[in-house]
Amino acid sequence: MEENSDLAHIFSSNVVPKPIERLQRQRAAISAVRKLTLEILGQIFKLVLPDCLDRAARFQLIDLCLVSKSWCDAARQTPSLWRGIRVEYADVSYDKIVAWYGRSGSTLRTLEVIPPDIDDECMELDDCQSPNDELRQLLTFGPTINHLSIKCSSGQCFTNFTFGWIWGDNVSLPEPRPWDSIRSFNFTLTGRWEESAVNPDEPGDSGFMWIPPAVVSLQINLPDSSVAFPFDNGVAPPDMRIHLAEAWTLDTLTSFSISCNWGGPHILEIVKHCKNVETLTIDFKNSDLPDSRAAVMKQLSRVGLSLAKLRTLRLRQVSPSTAGKFFRVLKAPVLAQLDISFGEVKIWQGKKFDDELGRLVQQSSTAFRSLNLRLHNVSLPPDDLSDTLSALPSITHLTLDEVGLVNHGRKDIFSVLREAVKYFPRIGVIEILNTPTKSASPSSIPSLLGLWKKPLNGQPALNRLRSFTATFKDTKEAGSQSHNVDETEIVQELRRSGLLVNVGPIGAA
């Protein structure tokens, strides 16, 4: 059989190939991969690479461009591949970054700057490692940047980084500079806290003053208390203050995130100034809020923590009692998404949590038409889970992620849900994810889903359900059981009716 002359270009040498090699090459030549459009190839590249490319990932993208002309064209015609850069201070090159961003078109660009790995904290400008002429040039003359992420060892380090070129020789430059147009800013402090010495009447002394002026999405990550206060046994002094609200205008934010385990009133003192925030994320890192005797709690108990535009609230590494304290003062009339990831909960003490969450819902009942609720990383008694869910009649999307039961006897999560769904009749999506089979037996699923066909005690239940997903931690044990559930009559009937039902081991969701 003569070789097809159209395939001659795919042979890599003059050595006569073996028949099997010829067959493999011919199959490769007519592979469906060659028929993929440039747009699809570009989307595949986006799945392979991270959103923000460090040095290694940038070389990977260049390697993809070197595979063939069509792959190169696909990469260059996908601007979002070129919009994110992660770089160390010492490697910042104005010319190289501008050239890279030149391929990003009109996409929203991201720049993440990693600080030098140094042990000594810088205090004076001459000793600081953060100032970088190339980076300053980029943020003064370069292309617009939407998101900037930066780490500094201290507030003074950040001040050193910004002061000289914001208020120094470059003050007469026409605006806006890239720095002035940054809309999203992630600021991480890694070293000892020095703001205690700042005069509250002089906010210009605070490093927070140098946050870019146009920011509407702000993320502040503060160091662990053991690092921030090494000379105070890792405990924040009683008179310590975070001067963010005094140094910068928080009511312009639509999204705010803070990570802090210093305890005390600091988080509440900051959040109460975020009047227009729509998305709020608080990582308590297993710390607590003040008790009801503290001045800030007394004030907020009277007037409330009013966040009239808040739609999404995420609490991270939080205890039930701390979450309850927060709910007690919060007023959020349009809250639509509540995502709670618990921290180190040794013993569930959720009575106050249930009561305060119910009070939050009642206060917001006029606008609480639908609620997307996620609970993550907690084990609790079945009655407490039922009490928590029954307090939220507006749930339309429920996710229980790594939620287990303790002291549950014969009950499991699915039987608890079967009894509780009557309290939230508009539920449309149920996700039970990464759950231990000792707390949620797959064999109980048909009984729960059966309510879609036969209401419980005449009460409407699951008649609006569109999607049901269950995955399990104990993959080996759950595998055969989930297969049996797939074959049950009710599951097959639900699927024929258009309901999405996915039952499988961990990672199947």
Disulfide bonds with the S-S distance in Angstrom:
none
